[in-house]
Amino acid sequence: MLRMTLSTLLVAAALGAPVTAMAQSQGEIVRIRGDIVEAADSALTVKTREGETVEVTLADGWKLAGVGKAAVTDIKPGDYVGIASLPKADGGDGALEVVIFPPAMSGVGEGSFGWDLKPNSTMTNATVANAVKGVDGRTVTLTYNGKEKAISIPDGVPVVTLAAATPADLKAGVTVFIAARKDSSGAVSAQRVIVGKNGVVPPM
């Protein structure tokens, strides 16, 4: 059985451009969002949000993390976060989801880049410069690679943190987020899986 060590789990990199670039020569990066249909020791069958059923082989040394519920008020200056967002009609960005990473993962996958949660969405992995201000128009200012970005977090936006998980958490009906790789034959393999726990689903 595999043990998950958050200090070595590069989940943030799975949400980052550096991993995408590094893996281009080894196949296409695909992000799978959906519910487990069947779980085996070395493979998962997942029904994706698009309605497709995908067989995912778990690569040697694969890593697993769960998600735990958090709140906007948990975000503090100096925290390292990943926020998916969309441009707002009146300017700036509005968050679609927020992941608060463990301190050991600070700086991993840092940057702001295109994301596929929704059309035209962006993922920003960065350090919080200013915490949430006020109840209305809650905003965090993020700093990354010498740049700064302000993102508002509307009411109802999912906020999670990473939590421990075991392979026993991978069972039919559970929601997963998988950063996988598809080779030239169409086979899909994964080195990282994020699984929903206790009713909290991966929002990324």
C-alpha positions in Angstrom: 0.0 0.0 0.0 1.3 3.5 -0.8 1.7 6.1 1.8 1.0 9.8 1.0 3.6 12.3 2.1 2.5 15.8 1.5 6.0 17.2 1.6 6.9 15.2 -1.4 3.5 15.1 -3.2 3.8 17.5 -6.1 0.1 18.1 -6.5 0.7 21.8 -7.0 3.0 20.9 -9.9 0.2 18.8 -11.3 -1.7 22.1 -11.4 1.2 24.0 -12.9 2.8 24.8 -16.2 6.3 23.4 -15.3 4.9 19.8 -15.2 3.0 20.3 -18.4 6.1 21.5 -20.2 8.3 18.8 -18.7 5.9 16.0 -19.8 5.2 17.1 -23.3 7.8 14.8 -24.8 6.2 11.8 -22.9 2.6 12.4 -24.1 -0.3 14.7 -23.9 -1.4 16.0 -20.5 -5.1 15.4 -19.8 -7.0 16.5 -16.7 -9.7 14.1 -15.7 -12.6 15.2 -13.6 -15.3 12.7 -12.7 -16.6 9.9 -10.5 -15.0 6.5 -10.1 -16.9 3.6 -11.7 -14.5 0.9 -10.6 -11.2 0.9 -8.6 -8.5 -1.7 -8.8 -5.0 -1.9 -7.3 -3.4 -0.4 -10.4 -6.2 1.2 -12.4 -9.3 3.4 -12.1 -12.3 3.5 -14.4 -13.7 7.1 -14.3 -16.9 8.5 -15.8 -15.8 12.1 -16.6 -17.9 15.2 -16.3 -18.3 15.1 -20.1 -19.9 11.7 -19.8 -17.0 9.7 -21.2 -15.7 6.6 -19.4 -11.9 6.5 -19.1 -9.6 3.7 -18.0 -6.7 5.2 -16.1 -3.6 3.1 -15.3 -1.9 4.1 -12.0 1.8 4.5 -12.7 4.6 3.0 -10.5 5.0 5.2 -7.5 1.7 7.1 -8.0 0.7 9.6 -5.3 -2.6 10.2 -3.7 -4.1 13.2 -1.8 -7.6 14.0 -0.4 -9.3 17.3 -0.1 -10.7 18.8 3.1 -13.1 21.7 3.6 -11.7 25.1 4.3 -13.0 28.7 4.4 -12.1 32.0 2.9 -11.2 33.2 6.3 -8.6 30.5 6.6 -6.5 32.3 3.9 -3.7 34.3 5.5 -0.9 36.4 4.2 2.1 34.2 3.3 -0.1 31.2 2.4 0.6 29.4 -0.9 -2.6 28.9 -2.9 -3.9 27.8 -6.2 -6.9 29.8 -7.5 -8.8 29.1 -10.7 -10.5 32.2 -12.0 -12.3 33.9 -14.8 -12.0 37.6 -16.0 -14.9 39.7 -14.8 -16.9 42.0 -17.0 -16.0 45.0 -14.8 -12.3 44.1 -14.7 -10.1 41.9 -12.6 -10.7 38.2 -12.0 -13.3 36.3 -10.0 -12.4 32.9 -8.4 -14.0 29.7 -9.4 -12.3 27.6 -6.7 -9.4 28.0 -4.2 -6.9 25.4 -2.9 -4.8 26.2 0.1 -1.6 24.2 -0.2 0.4 22.9 2.8 3.5 25.0 3.7 5.9 22.3 2.4 4.6 22.9 -1.1 5.2 26.6 -1.2 6.5 27.7 -4.6 5.8 24.5 -6.4 4.2 25.2 -9.8 4.3 28.9 -9.2 2.8 31.1 -12.0 -0.4 32.0 -13.8 -1.5 30.1 -16.9 -4.4 28.8 -18.9 -6.7 26.3 -17.3 -9.6 24.1 -18.5 -12.0 24.2 -15.5 -14.2 26.5 -17.7 -13.5 28.2 -21.0 -11.1 31.2 -20.7 -10.3 30.2 -17.1 -6.8 30.7 -15.5 -5.0 28.9 -12.7 -2.7 31.0 -10.5 -0.4 29.3 -8.0 1.0 32.0 -5.8 1.7 33.5 -2.4 -1.0 35.5 -0.7 0.2 39.1 -0.2 -3.0 40.5 1.3 -5.6 38.4 3.1 -9.4 38.6 2.4 -10.8 42.0 3.2 -14.3 42.6 4.4 -17.5 40.5 3.8 -18.4 42.2 0.5 -16.1 42.0 -2.5 -13.7 39.7 -0.8 -10.3 39.9 -2.5 -6.9 38.3 -2.2 -3.8 39.8 -3.8 -1.4 37.1 -5.1 2.3 37.5 -5.9 4.3 35.2 -8.2 7.4 35.5 -10.3 7.7 39.3 -9.5 4.1 39.9 -10.6 0.9 40.6 -8.7 -2.7 39.6 -9.3 -5.9 40.5 -7.4 -8.7 37.9 -7.4 -12.1 38.4 -5.8 -13.7 35.4 -4.1 -17.5 35.4 -4.4 -19.8 33.7 -1.8 -20.2 30.1 -2.5 -16.9 29.5 -4.2 -15.4 26.2 -3.1 -12.4 26.6 -0.8 -10.4 23.4 0.1 -7.1 22.3 1.5 -5.2 19.0 0.9 -5.7 16.2 3.3 -4.3 12.7 3.9 -5.9 9.9 1.9 -5.3 6.1 1.3 -6.1 3.8 -1.6 -9.2 2.6 0.4 -10.7 6.1 -0.3 -10.8 5.2 -4.0 -14.1 3.6 -4.5 -17.1 3.6 -6.8 -19.1 6.9 -6.7 -16.3 9.0 -5.3 -15.2 12.1 -7.2 -11.6 12.5 -8.4 -9.4 15.0 -10.1 -6.5 13.3 -12.1 -3.6 15.0 -13.9 -2.9 12.2 -16.4 -0.9 11.5 -19.5 -2.2 10.1 -22.7 0.3 8.4 -25.0 0.3 8.0 -28.8 -1.8 4.9 -28.5 -4.5 6.6 -26.5 -3.6 4.8 -23.2 -4.0 7.0 -20.1 -1.7 6.8 -17.1 -1.6 8.9 -13.9 1.1 9.6 -11.3 -1.2 11.8 -9.1 -4.8 11.5 -8.0 -6.8 13.8 -5.8 -9.9 12.2 -4.2 -13.0 13.7 -2.6 -13.5 12.8 1.1 -16.3 13.3 3.6 -18.5 14.9 1.1 -15.9 17.4 -0.1 -15.1 17.1 -3.8 -12.0 18.3 -5.7 -13.1 21.6 -7.2 -10.2 22.1 -9.4 
